[in-house]
Amino acid sequence: MRPHWIRAKFPAGKGFTEIREILQEHRLQTVCDAALCPNIGECYNQKTATFLILGGVCTRKCGYCAVTKGTAATLDEEEPYRVATAVRKMGLKYVVITSVTRDDITDGGAGIFAQTIQCVRDFVNDCKVEVLIPDFGGSVDALWTVLDARPDVLNHNIETVRRLYPTVRPEADYERSLQLLRIASEEKLLMPTKSGIMLGLGEQWDEITAVLHDIKNTGCEIITMGQYLRPNKNALPVKRYYTPMEFERLQREGEKMGFRCVESGPLVRSSYHAKAQSESIL
């Protein structure tokens, strides 16, 4: 049973309905829906959403994720335009774009990311774009395809501590993800980098502080920390629920390490309050 501090409002309201209708009209998905985010009601009612591109099927089998896994569909070349159209209809001034992982594509979908960034800018001149990218299989060329499109914030989540990668992210690599953040931070051209971790999968406190140090040492400026919640019976179980006071302690730890923005709390997710995080350092 979840503790009393893990409570999210039931998704309802006028804004929630409007966003759902726009997404359905343009055949778009959000990670809010696909990953069963507990903040979906709050975010949709504030007319914010994190678009999920490159289809809705992930080619990896991470142990924590609710996104559908399997053989992905052919790339939809019109998707960037549909995302941009929805952003304009929603009247967004800040948008987060993420994706499933597509190991079946040579560039991992980096080209579609770049096109989507450009389309949003073409359709809505003053809209800032944050991207939450996969590791592109370690391809530096693919990473540069995204960097050359000049997103306003580049996010790549480490997700968990080094020791748990074989269980939690068996097809990913801890050092590869750190290297992606390092390259993006070194070559950012005034673009801040961001990462996030989830807690409750069996990590120890010293492992949490170690991964925070590793992320900070890449040059990353924004960090998010939230409680892992088991999305279905096939996902990894929750080993521990961290208290709000422990998340506050971790926030102070991150601030002492020098992160310019730390978002830490039980229901914090990577894109939660993304606009405010960006505004706090830009």
RASULKA-V269725 format. One record per backbone hydrogen bond with DSSP energy under -1.0 kcal/mol. NH is the residue of the N-H (numbers start at 1). CO is the residue of the C=O. If there is no record, write none. Layout:
nh co
NH CO
NH CO
This chain:
nh co
6 3
7 5
17 13
18 14
19 15
20 16
21 17
22 18
23 19
24 20
25 21
26 22
27 24
28 23
31 50
34 30
35 31
36 33
37 32
40 37
43 39
44 40
45 41
47 44
48 43
51 96
52 29
53 98
58 68
59 101
63 168
70 58
79 76
82 78
83 79
84 80
85 81
86 82
87 83
88 84
89 85
90 86
92 87
95 128
97 130
98 51
100 53
105 102
108 105
110 107
113 109
114 110
115 111
116 112
117 113
118 114
119 115
120 116
121 117
122 118
123 119
124 120
127 124
128 93
130 95
131 153
132 97
133 155
138 135
139 136
143 139
144 140
145 141
146 142
147 143
148 144
149 146
150 147
152 129
153 129
154 192
155 131
156 194
159 196
160 158
165 162
168 164
169 165
172 169
177 173
178 174
179 175
180 176
181 177
182 178
183 179
184 180
185 181
186 182
187 183
194 154
195 222
197 224
198 159
199 226
208 204
209 205
210 206
211 207
212 208
213 209
214 210
215 211
216 212
217 213
218 215
219 216
220 215
221 193
222 193
223 261
224 195
225 263
226 197
227 266
228 199
235 232
236 63
239 200
247 243
248 244
249 245
250 246
251 247
252 248
253 249
254 250
255 251
256 252
257 253
259 254
260 221
261 221
263 223
265 225
268 265
272 269
274 271
277 273
278 274
279 275
280 276
281 278
282 278
